[in-house]
């Protein structure tokens, strides 16, 4: 955040309209590209959809209708995921931790649920949808926390165990997710709810033991080695807010429609996190960012699921309009967040998102690095 720009949200109306139009056009082209990729791979689509066309002509027609509708749904959600990644902000100032992938363990759990409970065709759609919602939740939570901390009339904010705290949150939700997988496996095998809960708690505790945290206290615990500047502390607190928002949404879906499991999830996370030293003096700002991020992420998740239900195979222009709505909404969220944290104008974010979309054609490795850095 040392390169914060003191710009307006929209500096040039004409440039904003132009960059927005170009982005919309680029998004439509990329939607068509993803649709072509998925629908030009009939074996892939057939296996994902879990269907085979029979010898009867009517069955073949129904399969083609299903295939086309499925392609539209998958292309639409991948388009939204791409723009979410292409325009996101990064709120981690230090060296990338080895445990960073654990921040998205909720996505893996949703993929597991789709695999065990739903038609195989829903696995990539549900996984990409949830992944997108996690990205948005982290972005909003981090941006709002940064904005709230920046407006405080205070010369400095001392970071105390920020990295350790974030890791504790990520570790806790990871234990919950893997434990919930065992819980559902025990129920499927015919075990009682009590035995399944016991298996959940035992496996969650085992995972916690396998994910070490002790070495963080030596290198990241409010010492001179931690980031002592106000900007650095803001960024670390914002990263933690994003992790908590993702953990909240993940915990919500772990215990959805299962009172026994949801009670165990809340109890385990409360016990696990009670041993961790959290923030000093900035709890209100982190809580504000966390709740806003979780709420925004949940809203995006609902929008994307609704989008999948509305897409069909007969109305191309209608499908494009349905796809553009959520995609451009996510871009707008990214733009406002980038402005709040870095001071980038909205048109700059739109232009950068478009540029990143096209990297896949001329710099594929750079494109992947941009998306997942």
Secondary structure by P-SEA (a helix, b strand, c coil): ccccccccccccaaaaaaaaaaaaaaaaaaaaaaaaaaaacaaaaaaaacccccccaaaaaaaaaaaaaaaaaaaaaaaaaaaaaacccccccccccccccccaaaaaaaaaaaaccccccaaaaaaaaaaaaaaaaaaaaaaaaaaaaaaccccbbbbcaaaaaaaaaaaaaaaaaaaaaaaaaaaaacccaaaaaaaaaaaaaaaaaacccccccccccccccccccaaaaaaaaaaaaaaaaaaaaaaaaaacccaaaaaaaaaaaaaaaccccccccaaaaaaaaaaaaaaaaaaaaaaaaaaaaacccccaaaaaaaaaaaaaaaaaaaaaaaaacccccaaaaaaaaaaaaacccccaaaaaaaacc
